[in-house]
Amino acid sequence: MSTYVFKAMDLAGIKARGELEAASKQAVSDQLKQRGLIVLDIADKHGSREIELAFLKSVKVSELSIFSRQLATMITSGMSILRSLYVLEEQTEGKFLKETIVAVRKDVEAGLSLSDAMGRHPKVFNPLFVAMTQAGEAGGVLEDALRRVADQLEKDNSLRRQIRSAMVYPTLVITFALGVMMALVAFLVPVFEGVFKQFGGELPAITKVSVFLSHAVKGYWWLMFLGTAGAVVAFLKWKKSSWGRPQWDRFRLRVPMKIGTIVQQVAIARWSRTLSSLTAAGVPLLLALDITGKTGGNIAIEEAMDGVIASVKRGGTIAAPMGQAPIFPKMVTHMVGVGEETGALDTMLDKVAEFYEDQVEASVKALTSILEPVMIIVIGGIVGFIVISMYMPLFTVYNSIK
């Protein structure tokens, strides 16, 4: 998308100037003609000299949820979509979201529907947001669809906060432990090494390991930082690649100590909540299943939805192919089957989502209680290894003197 400056004239001879975002000059010309204007000139707008990093641009889930709820409230009060966007454009504080609202408002002014205008900004409005907005427009219940979007975003964000809050304590402890270990290796070990040289003799193997680590930390610390940064970048690229993502998603489901269980529960909770919101908003079932698979957060969900879509196209049920997917427990498939039979699929999916959201909370607490003693053992082992490696030569010297 590029920004173009145009000059035009209406049928009364009144000239107009402005800017439009479009894929080409022809697209700008078409939009102006739809508005009943005669095109006089279209030119590229010179790009800004500011350096902007696209990967740093993002919109917080809370901001998007507030935007959706406020837009629903304004539409319910009788305000037009265009006027509502003008108001939100003025009061939104987030720079990137504000720029996006401006672009959406301009597209709506040019004659596009709200869902089509949002669809041009996939980095802000995901397929779930666009599909529910489109269904709300088609059914004349846009405000209800936007409220459902806000509820969905808030529930999804709540799940993420639970996981992040549970990881804060282990992360802090591990970081502190690594800092203490590096300090011991860099400053304490060299002091003992100088003492050992005065006594002479052969150092124990465990002490040689600590001395080697000390020399590596002091002499090649920059290489260690570069290696760590390179490993992190390589891991992130591998995780996002088409062949690395399936491997990573399947590995996460097999991680012991309840971590794999939590990953599965989060995926099922997100899947059921998303599919419930889409079906309740009136989104066609096949489209809802496709969107749910892509936004489930795990390749196992996506592959399962491919089977479900194929079954529905043949006239089959949703529950039958789900029963063959290992990621879905029997309880989920039975509840989905009951929902299909009774015509209350969205209600059943809501119950599934609520159950697994509660399960995630309980599992996270259990994981935290398991990690605490494990971290204490690991940290104690690291510190104990360094201390013992430093004192063993002293014991050897003491025994020889005795």
Backbone hydrogen bonds, N-H to C=O, Kabsch-Sander energy under -0.5 kcal/mol:
donor,donor_aa,acceptor,acceptor_aa,energy
2,S,22,A,-2.6
4,Y,20,L,-3.0
5,V,43,A,-3.2
6,F,18,G,-2.4
7,K,41,D,-2.8
8,A,16,A,-2.8
9,M,38,I,-1.9
10,D,14,I,-2.3
13,G,10,D,-1.8
16,A,8,A,-3.0
18,G,6,F,-1.5
20,L,4,Y,-2.2
22,A,2,S,-2.4
22,A,20,L,-0.5
28,V,24,S,-1.5
29,S,25,K,-2.6
30,D,26,Q,-2.4
31,Q,27,A,-2.1
32,L,28,V,-2.4
33,K,29,S,-2.2
34,Q,30,D,-1.9
35,R,31,Q,-1.1
36,G,33,K,-1.6
37,L,32,L,-2.2
38,I,9,M,-3.5
39,V,37,L,-0.6
40,L,7,K,-3.0
41,D,7,K,-2.1
43,A,5,V,-2.7
45,K,3,T,-2.2
52,E,50,E,-0.6
54,A,52,E,-0.7
56,L,53,L,-1.3
57,K,53,L,-0.5
57,K,54,A,-1.3
64,L,60,K,-2.1
65,S,61,V,-2.4
66,I,62,S,-2.2
67,F,63,E,-2.4
68,S,64,L,-2.3
69,R,65,S,-2.4
70,Q,66,I,-2.8
71,L,67,F,-2.4
72,A,68,S,-2.0
73,T,69,R,-2.2
74,M,70,Q,-2.3
75,I,71,L,-2.2
76,T,72,A,-2.2
77,S,73,T,-1.7
78,G,75,I,-1.2
79,M,74,M,-2.0
84,S,80,S,-2.3
85,L,81,I,-2.3
86,Y,82,L,-1.9
87,V,83,R,-2.1
88,L,84,S,-2.6
89,E,85,L,-2.4
90,E,86,Y,-1.5
91,Q,87,V,-1.7
92,T,88,L,-1.6
98,K,94,G,-2.4
99,E,95,K,-2.5
100,T,96,F,-2.0
101,I,97,L,-2.5
102,V,98,K,-2.3
103,A,99,E,-2.1
104,V,100,T,-2.7
105,R,101,I,-2.9
106,K,102,V,-2.3
107,D,103,A,-2.0
108,V,104,V,-2.4
109,E,105,R,-2.5
110,A,106,K,-1.6
111,G,108,V,-1.3
112,L,107,D,-2.4
117,A,113,S,-2.3
118,M,114,L,-2.3
119,G,115,S,-2.2
120,R,116,D,-0.6
120,R,117,A,-0.8
121,H,118,M,-2.2
124,V,121,H,-1.4
125,F,121,H,-2.7
126,N,124,V,-0.7
130,V,126,N,-2.2
131,A,127,P,-2.8
132,M,128,L,-2.2
133,T,129,F,-2.0
134,Q,130,V,-2.5
135,A,131,A,-2.4
136,G,132,M,-2.2
137,E,133,T,-2.2
138,A,134,Q,-2.3
139,G,135,A,-2.3
140,G,136,G,-0.7
140,G,137,E,-0.5
141,V,136,G,-1.9
145,A,141,V,-2.1
146,L,142,L,-2.4
147,R,143,E,-1.8
148,R,144,D,-2.1
149,V,145,A,-2.1
150,A,146,L,-2.2
151,D,147,R,-2.5
152,Q,148,R,-2.6
153,L,149,V,-2.7
154,E,150,A,-2.3
155,K,151,D,-2.4
156,D,152,Q,-2.5
157,N,153,L,-2.4
158,S,154,E,-2.0
159,L,155,K,-1.9
160,R,156,D,-1.8
161,R,157,N,-2.3
162,Q,158,S,-1.9
163,I,159,L,-1.8
164,R,160,R,-2.6
165,S,161,R,-2.9
166,A,162,Q,-1.7
167,M,163,I,-1.3
168,V,164,R,-0.8
168,V,165,S,-0.5
169,Y,165,S,-0.6
171,T,167,M,-1.9
172,L,168,V,-2.5
173,V,169,Y,-2.4
174,I,170,P,-2.6
175,T,171,T,-2.5
176,F,172,L,-2.5
177,A,173,V,-2.5
178,L,174,I,-2.6
179,G,175,T,-2.1
180,V,176,F,-2.4
181,M,177,A,-2.6
182,M,178,L,-2.6
183,A,179,G,-2.2
184,L,180,V,-2.5
185,V,181,M,-2.6
186,A,182,M,-2.5
187,F,183,A,-2.4
188,L,183,A,-0.8
188,L,184,L,-1.0
189,V,184,L,-2.1
191,V,187,F,-0.7
192,F,188,L,-1.7
193,E,189,V,-2.5
194,G,190,P,-1.8
195,V,191,V,-1.4
196,F,192,F,-2.5
197,K,193,E,-1.8
198,Q,194,G,-1.0
199,F,195,V,-1.2
200,G,196,F,-1.9
208,K,204,P,-2.0
209,V,205,A,-1.7
210,S,206,I,-1.5
211,V,207,T,-2.5
212,F,208,K,-2.6
213,L,209,V,-2.3
214,S,210,S,-2.1
215,H,211,V,-2.4
216,A,212,F,-2.2
217,V,213,L,-2.5
218,K,214,S,-2.4
219,G,215,H,-2.6
220,Y,216,A,-2.1
224,M,220,Y,-1.7
225,F,221,W,-2.0
226,L,222,W,-2.4
227,G,223,L,-2.6
228,T,224,M,-2.4
229,A,225,F,-2.6
230,G,226,L,-2.8
231,A,227,G,-2.4
232,V,228,T,-2.3
233,V,229,A,-2.5
234,A,230,G,-2.6
235,F,231,A,-2.3
236,L,232,V,-2.4
237,K,233,V,-2.3
238,W,234,A,-2.4
239,K,235,F,-2.7
240,K,236,L,-1.5
241,S,237,K,-1.0
241,S,238,W,-0.5
245,R,241,S,-2.3
247,Q,243,W,-0.7
248,W,244,G,-2.6
249,D,245,R,-2.8
250,R,246,P,-2.2
251,F,247,Q,-2.1
252,R,248,W,-2.4
253,L,249,D,-1.2
254,R,250,R,-0.6
254,R,251,F,-1.3
255,V,251,F,-0.5
255,V,252,R,-0.9
259,I,256,P,-1.3
260,G,255,V,-2.2
262,I,258,K,-2.1
263,V,259,I,-2.2
264,Q,260,G,-2.1
265,Q,261,T,-2.5
266,V,262,I,-2.7
267,A,263,V,-2.1
268,I,264,Q,-2.4
269,A,265,Q,-2.5
270,R,266,V,-2.5
271,W,267,A,-2.4
272,S,268,I,-2.8
273,R,269,A,-2.2
274,T,270,R,-2.4
275,L,271,W,-2.6
276,S,272,S,-2.1
277,S,273,R,-2.1
278,L,274,T,-2.4
279,T,275,L,-2.5
280,A,276,S,-2.4
281,A,277,S,-1.5
282,G,279,T,-0.9
283,V,278,L,-2.3
288,A,284,P,-2.8
289,L,285,L,-2.7
290,D,286,L,-2.0
291,I,287,L,-2.6
292,T,288,A,-2.5
293,G,289,L,-2.1
294,K,290,D,-1.8
295,T,291,I,-1.8
296,G,293,G,-0.7
301,I,298,N,-0.6
302,E,298,N,-1.7
303,E,299,I,-2.6
304,A,300,A,-1.9
305,M,301,I,-2.3
306,D,302,E,-1.5
307,G,303,E,-1.5
308,V,304,A,-2.0
309,I,305,M,-2.8
310,A,306,D,-2.0
311,S,307,G,-2.0
312,V,308,V,-2.7
313,K,309,I,-2.3
314,R,310,A,-1.2
315,G,312,V,-1.4
316,G,311,S,-3.3
322,M,318,I,-1.2
323,G,319,A,-1.8
324,Q,320,A,-0.5
324,Q,321,P,-0.9
325,A,322,M,-1.3
328,F,325,A,-1.4
333,T,329,P,-1.6
334,H,330,K,-2.5
335,M,331,M,-2.3
336,V,332,V,-2.4
337,G,333,T,-2.2
338,V,334,H,-2.4
339,G,335,M,-2.2
340,E,336,V,-2.2
341,E,337,G,-2.2
342,T,338,V,-2.3
343,G,339,G,-1.0
344,A,339,G,-1.4
348,M,344,A,-2.1
349,L,345,L,-2.5
350,D,346,D,-1.8
351,K,347,T,-1.9
352,V,348,M,-2.3
353,A,349,L,-2.6
354,E,350,D,-2.5
355,F,351,K,-2.4
356,Y,352,V,-2.4
357,E,353,A,-2.1
358,D,354,E,-1.9
359,Q,355,F,-2.0
360,V,356,Y,-2.3
361,E,357,E,-1.8
362,A,358,D,-2.2
363,S,359,Q,-2.9
364,V,360,V,-2.5
365,K,361,E,-1.7
366,A,362,A,-2.1
367,L,363,S,-2.6
368,T,364,V,-2.3
369,S,365,K,-2.0
370,I,366,A,-1.6
371,L,367,L,-2.6
372,E,368,T,-1.8
374,V,370,I,-1.3
375,M,371,L,-3.0
376,I,372,E,-2.0
377,I,373,P,-2.3
378,V,374,V,-2.5
379,I,375,M,-2.8
380,G,376,I,-2.5
381,G,377,I,-2.4
382,I,378,V,-2.2
383,V,379,I,-2.5
384,G,380,G,-2.6
385,F,381,G,-2.2
386,I,382,I,-1.9
387,V,383,V,-2.5
388,I,384,G,-2.7
389,S,385,F,-2.2
390,M,386,I,-1.4
391,Y,387,V,-1.8
392,M,388,I,-2.0
395,F,391,Y,-2.1
396,T,392,M,-2.0
397,V,393,P,-2.4
398,Y,394,L,-2.4
399,N,395,F,-2.3
400,S,396,T,-2.0
401,I,397,V,-2.2
402,K,398,Y,-2.2
